[in-house]
C-alpha cells in the first residue's frame, strides 16, 4: 500500500534526522540554530507519520 510505503520513507528520514541531531549535540560548539531546525523537521515528520497511521485505521 502506498501509505505504508510513505510511512516507512518518513520513518527513515526521521531516523536520519535523529542521527544528525545527536551528531550536532556531541560537537564541541553545537549550532543552536541548526539543532532547532533539525528538531523542527523531525517533529514535522513525526506528525505526518501519525496522521498517515491514523488514516490506516
Backbone bond lengths (Angstrom), bond angles and torsions (degrees), N, CA, C in turn:
res aa  C-N    CA-C-N  psi(-1)  N-CA   C-N-CA  omega(-1)  CA-C   N-CA-C  phi
1 X - - - 1.453 - - 1.526 109.08 -
2 X 1.315 116.91 140.84 1.461 122.24 -175.90 1.526 112.36 -63.98
3 X 1.329 116.87 -36.18 1.466 120.05 -178.64 1.527 110.10 -65.46
4 X 1.328 116.15 -42.11 1.464 119.93 179.46 1.525 111.22 -63.92
5 X 1.321 117.30 -38.49 1.459 121.51 177.31 1.525 110.30 -64.45
6 X 1.312 116.28 -40.56 1.472 120.83 178.36 1.526 110.43 -64.02
7 X 1.319 117.05 -40.81 1.465 120.85 178.32 1.535 110.40 -62.56
8 X 1.331 116.37 -42.44 1.474 120.06 177.74 1.530 110.71 -62.77
9 X 1.329 116.58 -42.85 1.469 120.78 178.88 1.529 110.40 -61.25
10 X 1.322 116.48 -46.00 1.461 120.68 179.04 1.525 110.87 -63.74
11 X 1.333 116.41 -37.55 1.466 120.62 177.43 1.521 111.67 -62.25
12 X 1.310 116.52 -38.95 1.469 121.20 177.08 1.521 110.82 -63.68
13 X 1.315 115.34 -46.11 1.467 119.76 179.17 1.524 110.78 -64.79
14 X 1.331 116.86 -37.64 1.461 122.63 178.39 1.530 109.51 -61.42
15 X 1.331 117.12 -44.67 1.466 121.61 178.87 1.521 111.30 -64.18
16 X 1.322 116.80 -40.34 1.465 120.73 179.17 1.531 110.30 -63.70
17 X 1.330 116.34 -39.79 1.465 119.61 177.62 1.522 110.53 -66.68
18 X 1.310 116.85 -38.16 1.466 120.88 177.55 1.530 109.80 -59.92
19 X 1.326 116.23 -43.67 1.469 120.72 177.46 1.520 111.18 -63.00
20 X 1.328 117.12 -42.85 1.466 121.38 179.91 1.526 110.65 -64.05
21 X 1.322 117.09 -39.24 1.468 121.18 178.07 1.529 109.70 -63.70
22 X 1.317 115.88 -46.42 1.470 119.96 179.60 1.530 110.34 -60.34
23 X 1.332 115.69 -44.68 1.467 120.38 -179.81 1.533 110.69 -61.38
24 X 1.318 116.55 -44.57 1.471 120.66 -179.40 1.529 110.64 -64.44
25 X 1.333 116.48 -39.33 1.467 119.90 -177.70 1.529 112.58 -69.04
26 X 1.323 117.29 -25.52 1.455 120.21 -179.18 1.523 112.84 -88.41
27 X 1.323 116.75 -6.00 1.462 119.76 176.23 1.518 109.43 -69.59
28 X 1.328 117.49 147.04 1.477 119.84 179.31 1.530 113.28 -58.80
29 X 1.314 117.15 -37.25 1.471 120.64 -179.28 1.531 108.05 -123.22
30 X 1.325 115.63 73.62 1.463 120.34 -177.89 1.524 110.60 -60.98
31 X 1.303 115.51 140.00 1.465 122.51 179.17 1.532 108.47 -88.06
32 X 1.330 115.49 107.25 1.462 120.38 -176.58 1.521 112.84 -61.61
33 X 1.311 117.13 -35.85 1.462 120.84 179.91 1.528 109.95 -66.81
34 X 1.314 116.15 -44.19 1.478 120.54 177.72 1.531 110.47 -63.06
35 X 1.332 116.82 -43.58 1.463 120.13 178.71 1.526 111.12 -59.76
36 X 1.304 116.22 -44.19 1.467 120.60 -179.95 1.528 110.60 -60.92
37 X 1.324 116.65 -43.28 1.467 121.39 -179.62 1.528 111.07 -66.35
38 X 1.323 116.99 -43.08 1.467 120.34 178.50 1.525 110.79 -61.99
39 X 1.317 116.59 -43.06 1.467 120.74 179.80 1.525 110.93 -66.13
40 X 1.331 116.85 -36.70 1.468 120.59 177.94 1.530 110.11 -64.13
41 X 1.328 115.91 -44.79 1.463 120.29 178.51 1.522 111.41 -62.48
42 X 1.334 116.18 -41.71 1.462 120.74 179.92 1.527 110.76 -62.50
43 X 1.320 116.60 -43.48 1.462 120.80 178.99 1.530 111.09 -63.98
44 X 1.320 116.43 -40.59 1.466 120.53 178.92 1.533 110.50 -61.16
45 X 1.331 116.68 -42.95 1.471 120.51 178.16 1.522 110.62 -63.98
46 X 1.325 116.48 -42.47 1.467 120.10 179.90 1.527 110.57 -60.53
47 X 1.320 116.01 -44.36 1.464 120.22 179.73 1.527 110.97 -62.99
48 X 1.330 116.26 -40.73 1.467 119.77 179.27 1.530 110.54 -65.42
49 X 1.331 117.06 -40.90 1.461 119.96 178.09 1.530 110.82 -63.05
50 X 1.318 117.13 -42.26 1.465 120.51 179.40 1.526 111.27 -63.56
51 X 1.315 117.09 -39.19 1.464 121.41 177.89 1.527 110.36 -62.92
52 X 1.320 116.54 -45.18 1.466 120.65 179.84 1.525 111.50 -65.33
53 X 1.333 116.41 -40.98 1.471 120.06 179.13 1.535 110.13 -62.76
54 X 1.318 117.23 -38.79 1.460 121.35 179.75 1.532 110.13 -64.13
55 X 1.325 117.11 -34.57 1.461 120.82 179.14 1.523 112.04 -69.07
56 X 1.336 116.69 -25.26 1.463 120.66 -179.75 1.520 112.09 -74.21
57 X 1.332 116.28 -24.35 1.472 119.89 -175.09 1.506 112.40 -104.06
